[in-house]
Structures are given as structure tokens and as C-alpha cells.
Amino acid sequence: MAASPTPEPSSELLPELSPEPSPETLAAFEAAKGFMPVREGLALYAAAVEAGRLGLPLLEVGTYCGRSTILLAEAARAAGTVAVTVDHHRGSEEQQPGWEYHDPAVVDPEVGLMDTLPTFRRTLHAAGLEEHVVAVVGRSPQVARVWAGDVGLVFIDGGHTDEHATGDYEGWAPRVAEGGLLVIHDVFPDPADGGQAPYRVYVRALESGAFTEVSVTDSLRVLRRTAVGI
């Protein structure tokens, strides 16, 4: 007699996950060095929880010191998956000496360059989330070229030049699984509010027909893959 087919898991059997992080995780997020406001962080966490139900990795482009990584790691832990965060840890353009977001505390005195990796590792350790994160040290397009497999969520929060934002989008948007989420940070439709590269990537995603907007929270945009393409 032929074996019975394995039934597909019912969504009714999946555990209900909180759309908000625990007080401990939220406190760790607020204490971490970084730029993401709490409102946007909560929206990112809710998106990560939803995407985590696909059982695929949650991927972040732009680690910096790990503030948003904490939220992705907590969502990954709850979903039984892993958060992957990609960064070269030398800082983006606006974080270099002489620019608005430069922080001398994260400069390696031996080589004279920014190195946010040690701070990131301390951030995850303090939050108790190290084992739920895979940290990839490298430039986003290079990592994307050797990445195999789909992800449930891509969070683009890297460099804000057109070159870097476009490279992040073209490298990682194709990896978003069907039904998965593409999250873009620092989207400012008005040039007076901030740089336009993330906004142009956001518009490109919508115009591709491959992504549909799910939510807007200040400068954070959440889009769902609803068709093939980028």
C-alpha cells in the first residue's frame, strides 16, 4: 500500500507570536548605539515576526552596532529561525570623519578606520541573543553574489548613496521568498527630510510589480513579494 502523503502544516497549528518584543529586548534595543527610533523598531519587529512564520532566515543589510539586529534576532528566536546581518563594519559615507554621524568611539585607533564589529558583538552579548545571529563581515553585493537560497525578510538599511542602495536592492531583493517581506529604512519622499537613494529604491520596488506595500511607519516601508521580479 502506498504511503500517505505528509500533510502540509496548518497555520492553525503554528504558535501565536507576539507582534511586540519583550520588555527586556526592547530595553536592549533602546540602550544600543544606533539611529532607529522606537516606533520604526516596533514596526520592523512586527514585520520580522510575520516573515519568520515562513521558516526562512531574516536578513539585514547594514548592521552598524546591532541596534536593529536585536529585534531581528528576537523575532528569529521566537520563530525558530536565524537572523543574518551583513556589514563591512567600516561605516557608511555619512559616518566617516567630518560627517554628521561620525562617532570617534567606534574608530579602531590602530588602523585609523571605523570598526563597529566589536561594539556590535558586545551589543548582542548584552542582549543575550548571540546564538540567534549569523554575522557576515563583507560588502553587501559581494555577499549577495555567493548567497544561495531564499529568505523570509530582507531589511535594507545600508549605505545611502544611489550606488549602495541600488546594489543592496539588486543583490538581495531577488532573494525574498514568495510572501516574504522587503523592508526599507530611511525612505524620505521629501528631499528636505533626507537622502533620496532609499526612496528611489522603494519606488523601484513598487513599480516593478513584484512588491506590494504593507505598511508605512515614519521612514520605514514594509513591502510583500506578490509576484516574480525586482
N, C-alpha and C positions, 0 to 999 in steps of 0.2 A: 504494500500500500504506500502511495506517495506521501511524503511528509507534508504536514500542513504548513502553509506559508507563515512566516513570522509576522505577527500583526504589527502595523505601524503604531508607534506610541501615541496615545491620545493626549491632546493638550490638557484634558481634564485631569490627567494623572501627574502633570508637571507641578512642582511645588510653586506656591504663590510667593513671589519675591517682592520685598518692599520696594516701592519706587523711590524711597529716600534712604540715604546711607545712615548707618548707626551714629549715635551721638559721638562715639569715640573716633570714628572715621572722619566725620565732619570736623571735629576739633583738630585732628591731624592735618586735614586739608587746609584749614584756616591758619594753622601755625606754620605751614610750609612756605618756603620762599617761592614767589611766583606772582602772576598777574591776573589770574582768572577770578572774577568776582563770584560770590557765593551763589547768586541767582543762576548764573550760567553754569556753575559747577553742579548744581542740583539738576539742571536740565540735561547736562552731559551724563550724570549718573543714571537718570531715568532712561535715557536712550541706551546706555550700556546694559542696563538690566533687561530691557526689551530685546536687544540684539543678542544678549547672552543666551536666550532661550533657543537659539539656533545651534548651540553647542560648539560654535566655532571660536577661534581666537578673536580678541578685541584688540585692534591695533591703533597705536597713536604715533603720529609723526610730529616730533618736537617735544622732547622730554623736559628740557631745561633742568630744573631741580626737583621735579617729581610731584608738583602740586596736583595737577590733574591726573597723574598716574595713580595716585592714591585712590581716586574714585573708580577708575577703570579696574584696578586690582580688586577692590572690594566687590564690585559687580561680577568680576570673573570668578572670584572665590565663591560667591553665592550661587553662581550658575554651574560651577564645576568645570570651568574652562580656564584660560590663562590670558593675561594682558601682555601684549608685546609693545615695547616702546622703542622708537628709532630716533637716534640723535647722534651727531658727531661730537657734541658737548664742547664745541669751541665758540658757541654763541652765534646768534643771528646778527644781521647787519646793525640793527639798532642797539645792540648790546655791546658793541665794540667801544674802546676808549674814545671819549669825546662825544659820544652819542647819549641820547636821553636816558636809555635804560641800562647803561653800563653800571656794573656793580663790582668794584675792586675786590670785594671779599671772595669772589669766585675766580680770581686770576691766579694761575699757577706761578709763583714767584721764580721758580727755577727756569721755566721756559718763556715766561712773559706773555703767555696766552691764556685766554679763558679756559677753564676746565670745570664744568659743572657736574662731572661724574661723581666725585667724592661727596658733594652735597646731596646729590640725588640718592646715593646709596645710604647715606645717613637718614634721609627723609623716609625711605621705605623701611629701614630698620626701626625707626622710632614708631612708625605706624603698624609694625608687626605684619607687613604684607610682602616681604621679600620673596617668599616661596611661590607667590602667585603671579610673578612678573618675570618675563624674559626681556632683558635689556640688550638691545643690539646697538653697538657703537659703530657708526658709519654714516655715510651720506645717503640720504633717502633714495635718490634714483639708483645708486649702486646696489643698495639692499633690495629694492624692488625688483631689480633685474634677476636676482638669484632666489627670490621668494617663490615657493611653489605652494599652490593651494589657495582656497578662498578664506575669507574672514567674515565674521558677522558684523563687524563695525570697523570703519576707518575714521579716525579723528585727525583732521588736518589742522595743525597748529604750529607749523614750522616757519621758515623764512617768509617775509612779506614782500619780497620783490616778485615781479612777474615771472622771472626765471625760476625761482624756487617754488613759488606757489603752483605754477603750471607743472613743474617737474613732479611735485608731490601728487598732484591730481592725476596726471597721466601715468605715473608709476603705480599708484595704489587704488584709484577708483575702479579699475578693471577687476580688482581682487574682491570687491564687495559682492557677497553671495546674493542670490535672488531672495528678496525680502529683507536683506540686510540694510544697515544704515550707514550713510555718509554724513559725517558731522564736520562742519567747517566753522572755525573760530575767527573772530575779528573781521566780520563782514559788515562793512560800513557803506551803505548806498550813497551817503553824502560825503564827498571828499573832505569836507571841513572836519569830519569826525575822525578820519584815519585813512591809512593807505588803502588803495583800491584793488590790489592784487587778489586778496581773498574774495572780494566781491565779484571780480571778473570770473574767478573760478566757479563761484556759486552760480552765477548767471549761465555759465557754460554748461554746468551740470543740469540745470533746469531745461535749457534749450536743447540738450541732447535727446530729450525724451526718455532717457534711461532712469531718471530720478524724479521723484515727486516730493514736494515739500511736506514735512510732517509737522514741524513746529518752529517757532521763532522766539528766542529769548534774548533780548538785547542784541548783542553781536553774534550770538550762536545760532546757527542754522542746522536743522536736522532734516535729512532727506532720505527717502527709502528707494532702494532699487526696485523698479517695477517693470523694467524692460532691459534687453541686452544693449550694450554700448556704453560709450562715455562721451 
